Amino acid sequence: MTSHDFLTPTAGGHAALARAVHAAVDTLRRSLPNAPYSGASPEALGALLHGELLPDAGVSIDQALQQAEAIVRHSIVTGHPGAAAHLHCPPLIAPLAAEVLLSALNQSMDSFDQAPAATIVELQVTDWLCRAAGLPAGAGGAFTAGGTQSNYMGLWLARDVWLAQQRGWSVRTRGLPPNANRLAILCSEVAHFTVEKSAIQLGLGTDAVVKVAVDAHFRMIPTALDEAIDRLAAEGRTPFCIVGTAGTTDFGSIDPLGALADAAERCGAWFHVDAAYGGALLFSPRGATALAGLDRADSITLDFHKLLWQPISCGAFLLRDAAHYELLTTYADYLNPESHATDGIPDLVNRSVLTTRRFDALKLWMTMRVLGREKLAALIDQTCALAQSVAAVIAAHPSLELVHAPEQLSCVLFRYRRQRQAGAEGHAATRDDQLNTLIRDDLFRRGVAVIGVTKVRDRTTLKLTLLNPTAALHELSAIVDAVVASGAALDVATP
């Protein structure tokens, strides 16, 4: 064994890390393609990326990185304008620098004696986020792996706090109460799938999730919410949580959070806001107006690896009353003994469903310090304005149908409009759906663009999820032109 295999507080350890990091950067410089994707199929990648994973004798880092060049060449290039399928952002340089630090330090965020400075940084950043969201003194947060974990934590606490306060029942000690199948969660019909997934994990099942109608802009309709609450009451069921969405995955739509908060207050329900996408608007004075009512949430989901350009993963969960974290807390003598609380020692394992956890807060800390408030706001506003410009290009094109134009965020949905009509209306609609799917697949296979495909009112729809503020309108217009060209060719070639 040699010391240069480890980062040690010695000149040799420092030099070994520097060489490895520089070599990795050189690998990216040589191998990162100027295309959104190579177009390689799963079968082709399987044939290419084969070989002995664990040789008897290791190779040098330079040799291993040379072998890794194939992985780089066949990855999605998130910084390319043609990569616009998902909430999958290009990373800023500042948090990439932070990644080197946090990975090298290898702090574990579960206990103070494993991450002393890191614990304080995370507390400072989450306290700032709570203030930015308008939550009162006594609020608190924790970093998470993303929206799935944060939504789960929000619904878990919603269930347990509601049952404790409204029924005097401790799920923590007694498990689910009798008639738990009478409990309900209300969310919009386009809310994130993790609402249902959380209901499964919480032992309530998907039948507990009641979906409320949305308007033409895919925002929950307050009167429909009131009707759903009344209908549940007539059925002998009780909503313990209302979930508002600030930035739906497909549409970027933001529910009327103030009206939802009013409804939650009237029926005594917990109000959770999934702002995984739209929460980035907190960093833009212009955009933050769309989040009116967020300050009334009991819990909030935020993701920074979407519209705030952080390397995956970087999310946060905010809680209006940090005292409720006690419902997540289990003490272990070796890690977070109860005496730490009385001694003023903060162990962040008490705020998370995870034990070992990365120091992801450093990435946001570095981003906020390096870019500053004005530049971050300008980047967010620029990205959203770019999406509106692309929507205008699509709306003006005779071969395309604009399905949804962005209002506050950056999703654009559209369909290729066939030039030839065939047969009955139902058959034509089915063929349209198939053609739009084929267009998306064709562009992906040829490495021209990585765009999304989804369903809107049961119709197959193409989607541009625009998160790249460095993209130019002419580059995105070229993607639109590629969609049209592909559709025209496929329309002729497909019987």
Buried (B, 14 or more C-beta within 10 A) or exposed (E): EEEBEEBEEEEEBEEBBEEBEEBBEEBEEEBBBEBBBBBBEEEEBEEBEEEEEEEEEEEEBEEEBBEBBBBBBBEBBBBBBBBBBBBBBBBBEBBBBBBEEBEEEEBBBBBBEBBEEBBEBBBEBBBBBBEBBBBEEEBBBBBBBBBBBBBBBBBBBBBBBBBBEEBEBEBBEEEBBEEBEBBBBBBBBBBBEBBBBBBEEBEBEEEBBBBBBBBEEBBBBBEBBBEBBEEBEEEEBBBBBBBBBBBBBBBBBBBBBBBBBBBBEEBEBBBBBBBBBBBBBBBBEBBBEBBBBBBBBBBBBBBBBBBBBBBBBBBBBBBBBBEBBEBBBEBEEEBBBEEBBEEEBBBBBBBBBBBEBBBBBBBBBBBBEBBEEEEBBBBBBBBBBBBBEBBBBBEEBEBBBBBBBBBBBBBBBBBBBBEEEEEEEEEBEEBBBEBBBBBBEBBBEBBBBBBBBBEBEEBBBBBBBBBBBEBEBEEBBBBBEBBBBBBBEBBEEEE
